[in-house]
Amino acid sequence: MLDIRILREQPDFVRERLALVGCTAEEVDRVIDLDRRRRDLIAQVEAMRGDRKSSSKQIGSMKPGPEMDAAKAEVRTLGERLAVCEKDLAAAEAEFGQRMLELPNFPHPAVPAGPDDSANKVLRTESPTRTFDFEPKPHWDLGTSLGIIDFERGVKISGTRFYVLMGAGARLQRALISFMLDLHTREHGYTEVYPPAMVREQCLFGTGNLPKFGDNLYRDIEEDYYFVPTAEVPVTNLYREEILDGAALPIRHVAYTPCFRREKMSAGRDVRGIKRGHQFDKVELVKFVHPDTSEAELDSLLGAAEMVCRRLGLQHRIVEMCTGDLSFVAARKFDIEVWAPGCKEWLEVSSCSLFTDFQARRANIRFRDAQGRVRFVHTLNGSGLALPRVMIAVLETYQRADGSIEIPEPLRPWLGGQSEIRGI
């Protein structure tokens, strides 16, 4: 959520910056007008309450008679007017709050301007560690022939965009998760968290998933529970409505969770394979940091996520998102994409984002600084990394001409020393 003071004091700046991320001047002006109206109503309500209190006090010192009766009638009329004004104020407050939640974050000044993903910038590409003297196969052929991915039974039990990992496929995914968790905790200073996979509605408002992305979320129709679209949601809300000790910053957490998304926005896309499903696993990195260090923390976040690709020997590239391709909550964002030689496409496995104080304001996460001031933290997050796309890259990168898969050296300790996957 944006600081309302900026909208009041610098409306032209707000219109200019938010126009870069697709927010119209009319949307900004609507919020400014609502803020002005609710403040006027607050002043009216407070004035009427003061008048009623003063009048009631005067009545207490009056003697029974026509003068007292007239004063009581005036107080009743004032009370009726106050009730109407309070109702108007409640409606104005509700609409103002809703409209504030719909305004996106400001893009960071360093973000390249552009209308859509065509203006994103590839910052660097790490060359492949493996080459092929045969035509590499896509993972859907490899997985089926090896008996490690069962698409038909996934569809049978759950429907389209579901699959079942079998045998070595299931073990490989578990090994990837364990490898990533241990890398981030042992080498990058993150504390592991295992959060619930269901959260209350207010948690999704806190991270910015609601109200904008409600159609893409799964929820329990009887209870106030949503299945998490990413571990970012429960981990960020660990500190909702709290004031943290500034000396404890930065706080760095890593979490593994299953994730659930309805994929409505991707209807008809990527229907083959395991690239895009309603349920998937992910290791997520989340940070709570001092505002003065947040840009440096973004660099280290990106470095920690990229290290997974490097250790696994996966060809990958770093892409900076332009203003037209930023997420609703991000001030700055870098994607890590791995190359899948069988699919012959780049697959996003992490979006490393700096949210400044946008999420912290929505979730009311603050800290007390060295001077005793209470301020909003800056939050960051990025996948470290997301499955199943890492699985795709590993299977397709490490395939052999005979259809077997070499297991990358870093994963072997979590597979009991197993060095390859062969057909059943």
N, C-alpha and C positions, 0 to 999 in steps of 0.2 A: 504494500500500500504506500502511496506517495504521502509526503508531508504536506498537509493542507496549507501550511503557511507559505509554501512555495507557490501554490496555485493562487493564493490571495495576493502575494507580493510581486510575483513575476509571471503573470498569466501569458505574456507573449513568449517568454522562454519555454514555458510548459507546452504551449501550442506548437512551437517550432520543433522541440525535441520529440514529442509524442507523434507528430506527423511522420517522422522517420520510421516509426514502427506501426504505421497504419491506423493511428487514432486520429479522428477528425477534430477540427476546431470546435464543431458543434457539440461533440461529446465533452470536451473540456469545459466549454462555456456552460453546459447544462449543470455540471458539478459546481462550478463557481456560483451560478445563480441559486442552486439549491442550498449551498452553504450560506449565502447572503440571506435567503429567506428563513432558514432555520435559526440564524442568529437574531434576525428581527423578531421572530416568534419567541425565542428565549427571552429577549428583553421585555416583550409584552407580557409574557407569563410571569416573569419575576416582578414586574411593576404591579400587575393585578394582584398577585399574592401579597405583595407589600401593602397595597391599598386595603385588601380584605382583612389582613391582620390588624392594620391600624384602625379600621372601622369597627372591627369586632371588639377591640380594646376599648374604644370610646363607648360602645354600647354597654359594656360592663360597668361603666361609671354613670350611666343614665338612670333616671327614675322611670318607672312604667308610665306609659302615656303615648299620645300621638307622635311625639318626637322620636321615641324609641321604636315605635312600630314602623315609622317611615325609614329609620336607619336600618332596621332589620330587613325591610323590603329591598332597600338599596344593596345590602350585602348579598341577599339572595340573587338579585339580578346580576351582581358582579360575579357571584359564584357560577351562574349559568354561562356567562360570557367566558369566564376562565375555563370552564369545562370544554367549551367549543375550541378555545385557543389551544388548550393542552392536547386535544385530539388532533388538531392541525399540526401541532409541533411533533407529535409522535409519528404522524404520517411523513412529515418532512424529514425527520431524523432517519426513518427507515429507508426512504428513497435516496437520501444523501449517502447513507452507508452502503446501499447496494451499488450506486453509481461509482463510488470511490473504489469498490472492489473490482469494478470492471475496467478501470484505467490501468494500462500496462506500466511496466517500469521504464525509467529513462534509459536510453542506450548510453553506454560509456562514451566519452568524447573520442576515444581511440578506435571505436568500432567503424569499419568502412561503411560508407553509405551505399545503398543499393536497394532495388525494389523487391528482389527475390533471390533464391539460391544461386542464380546465375552470376551474382556479384560476390559470392563467397570467395575467399582467397586461400589457395593451397600454399601454406607456409613452407612446408618441407615434406619430402618423401624419403623414407628409408628403404633402400633397395632390397630385393628378395635375397634370402640366404639360400634358396633352392631353385634350381632350374629343372626343366623337364625335357626328356628326349622322346616323349610320347604325348598324346593329347590328354590332358588331365580331365577327369570326369567330375560332374557336379555331385554334391554330397547326397542328393536323393538317390542317385544310382549306386554310389559307394555304400551308403548306409543300408540299402535294401539288399545288395549282393552279399554284404558281410553279416547280415542278420542282426544289426545293431540299432536300426531305426525301423519301426513298424508303423507305416502310415495307415494301412487299411484298418488295423485294430484300433488305432487312435480315433479314426473317424467313426468306427462302429460304436465305441463306448461313449464318445463325447461330441462328435460332429466335426464339421470342417474346421481347419486350422488347429487341430489337435493331432498329436502323434505319441508314440510310446518308445522310449529308449530301452533297449534290451541288452542284457549281458555286459559286454565290454563298453557299449555305448553309455549305459547308465553309470558304469564305474569311471569312464573317462570324464563325464560331466562332474561327478562328485570330486574327482581328482583336481579338475580345474578350479572348482570352488575352494577347495582346501588350500591349493597352491596360492591362489590370490589372497585369501584371508591371511595366511601365514606371511606372505610377502609384505602386506601392508602393515600388519601388527609388528612383525619382527624387525623390518628394515625402514619403515616409513613413519613409525611413531603413532599409529592409529590404535585406538582401543576398540576391541570387538564388542558389538552389541547384537543380541538376537531379539528383535522386537516382535510384537504381534503382527500378524498379516491382515488383521482387521482393525479399523480405526473409526473413531467417531467423526461425524460430519465436520465439526469445527476444525479438526486437524487438516482436512483438505482445503478449507478456506485459508488456514494459516500458511500453507505452502503455495497457494495460488492455483490449485487444481480445480477448485470451485470458486465462483460459479461457471467459469468459462468452459471447462472440459467435462461437465457433468455427463454428457451423452457417452463418454468413453469409459465410464467407471461402472464397475459391478457393485451392487449394493443389496443388502438384506431388506426385503420389503416390509418386514415386521419390526425390526429393531433399527436403532440409529447406528448401523455398522456399514462400512464400505470396505471392500477388499482393496488392499494397497496396490496402486499402479507402479510403485517403486518404494524401496526402503527409505528414500528421502522423506516420505511423509511421516512415518512414525518416529524416525530418528530426529528430525527437525523439531517435532513436537514434544520430545523429551523435556525440553526446557521452556515450553509454552507457559506464559504468565509467571516467569521467574526473573529475578535479578541475580545475575551471576557475579562472582568475584572476578574483577578485571585481572587480577594476578594469575587466575587459572587459565586465561586465554593464551594461545588458541586451544580450543577443544576439538579433537579430531576423532571421529568415529568411523568404523567400517562395519557394515552389516550385510549379511546374506539373507535374502527372502525370496520366496516365490512372488511373482508379480502378475497382476491381472488387468487386462485392458480389452475393451470390446472391439477395438480396431475398426470402428465405424468409418473413420476418416480414411482408411486404406482399402475400402471395399473394391474388390476386383484386382488388387495389386499383389504381387508376390505370392501367388496361390500354390506354387510348387515348393516343396522342401520345408525347412523349419525356420526360415528367416523371420516370419511374422506370424505369431500365434496369440491366442487369447490368454494363455498362461506361459510364463517363461521364468527362468531363474536369473538372478542378478546379484552381483556384489557391488555395493554402493559406498562411496566415500562422502562424508558430510563434515563440514567444518563450521565452527562458530569462532569468529576472530575479531580482534580490535580493528576498527575502521581504518586506522593508519597503516595496517599491514595487509589489508585484504588483497591488493593487487599482487604482492609477492606470494601470498598464500595461493592465489590462482595459478601462478607459475609452478609452485611445488605440487599442487593438486594434479595438474596436467602431467608433470613429470612422473608422479607416482603411477598414474593410470597408464602412461606410455611404457613404463618399465615392464608391465605385463607383456606387451607386444614384443618388446626387445628380448626378454628372457625366453619367450616361446619361439623366437625366430620368425615372426610373422611380418611380411611386408606391410607397411602401414604409412599413413600420411596424416598430417595435422592441418585442419581446415578452420580458418576463422570465419565465423558467421557475420554476414553483413546486417545492416539494420532491418532489412526486410525479411530476414530469416531468423531473427532472434526469437527465443521463446517469450511468452507473455511475461515471465518473471525475471528473465536474465537481463543484466546490464551489459554483460560481455560473455561470449561463449565460444569455445573451441571444441570441435569434434575430432575424435580419433576414428579413422576409418581403416579397416584392414582389407587386404586384397584377397578375394576368393578366386583362385585360378581356374576352378572348375565352372563356377557360375559366371566367371569373367566380369565381376563387378566389385566395386568398393562397398563395404558394409560398415555402417556406423556402429561402433561398439562402446562409445562413450561420448557424452556431451559434458564437458567441464565448464561450469558456469559460476559466475560471480553475480550475486543478487543484491549487493550492497545491503541497505537496511530494509529492502522491500518486504521480504518475508518476515523479518523481525518485527516490523510494525504490525503486520497482520496477526502474528502469533504473540505479540507483546513479549519478546525476548530481549532483555536488557542486561547491562552490566554496570557495575560501579567502578569508575576509573580512579586513578591514583589521587586525583583532587577531590574525590568524593561525589562527583557528578554521576547521575544515572543517565546512561545513553543506550541507544539501540546497538546491538552487535551487528556485524555483517555476516551473512551466511553464504556458503558455497557448497556445491556438490558436483559429483561426477561419478559415472560408473567406473568400477575398477576390476573387472569389466563386466559387460552384459553378455549373458548366454541367451540364446543358443548360437549367436553369430560368431563368437570365438570358437565354438565347436565346429562350425562350418569351415572357418579358416584353417583350423588344425587338420581336419579330415582332408580337405582339398589340397593343402600345402604339403602335407606329409604322405600323400598317397604314392604308391609304387605302381610300376607298370603292370604287375600281376594282380592289382586290386587290393592288396594289403595296405595297412597303414603303419608307418613308423611312429612310435610314441615319442614326442619331444623329451629330451633328457631331463628337463626340470620337473616333469610330471611323474616320472618313474617311481620316485620314493612313495608317492601316494597310491601307486598301483602294484605294490609289492615287487617292484623291480621289473615288471612286465615291459618289454621293449617294442612290441608290435601287436597289431590286431589282424587276425586272419579270419577267413570265413569259417562258419560253424561246420 
